[in-house]
Amino acid sequence: MFFRKYRWIYLISLVTIILITTVVFTTPTKVIAQQPTGAIPTVTGTPKGVTAKIKIGSTENWVNVRAGPSTLYPQIGVILLGAEVPVLGKSSGGDWIVVEYPGVPGGKGWVWAQQMDISPGELAIIESPPSPVPITTVTIDPTMAAQFITTPVATRLPTFTAPPPLSIPTYESSTGQVLGSIPIGLIILILAVLGSLIGLFSYFQSR
């Protein structure tokens, strides 16, 4: 009897305890991370040293980079207008500077100093590389070359010779035809008279 009388109270209390337990164990616990007590290291930039770039107003948009401090050395690249390159040193006379140029043997090249604007700073003197081997030029044996040289012979063109002047025959006009020294009309008249005489003679003879 007692259990039946208070069973609803017992059920309600049991459900309440289950709900409270579920909420307590499922709520995430906020963990506070420990903050470092030492100083945080910071990255600081280092000076980039002496740099160079093409002078403003230069007529060319690039500067040749060579393997040594002379135009006799081969060209290994170019520096474009506006590009800034680190300077590693200079020649003994100061006419050429050595710049950092990745991608070539040694990673450096030589540039004519008069074409560059160089930032202030001390530059070490760098020894020049060995002198370049001069480029050999091919020489032609003149005796052998003479065998292939021919002197053109001038061909005489035909000359024009004017033809002799054309002579046109002229004929004298005459009023009558002449056979020898006797006019033809006279001969015809004589023949006509002789014919008439012969006819008359034949007529009278027949009677």
C-alpha angles and dihedrals in degrees: 000000000000093000093050091049095055102029094108091054089050093051094048091049092050093051091048092052092049093051093048091049092049094051093048096051098040098050109100114243114232109234117202111212118226112253118226114256096203128078116278111241116240129204112239124192120243122222112269093217127216115352135182138202137175114285116259111253095029114154092225128064093215142033124220119244113210136191092242144010097281141063087244089073116086120261112251101177148321139257113223125222111274096022117125117209131186116252116224100182147307142254122267091260095042093234093114131042129205114230131188107258114171119205098046130088108284092011094253141089141188124250131186104256096213090067095053137074105224122199117232117276145101117285125199120230110248121202115245119248119248115294113270120253107256115246110251117231121218113245122203121219105240091210091057093042091053089063090064097043113092126186110226114236115225113239114221110234118221114263123227116243116199113235119242115268114276113247114210114201116233126210126210115233118233131190095223141014117259125201105205103313097327119087114240092230091060092051091051090050093051092049091050091052092048091050091051092050092048090050093051091047092052091048096053093043092057093055 
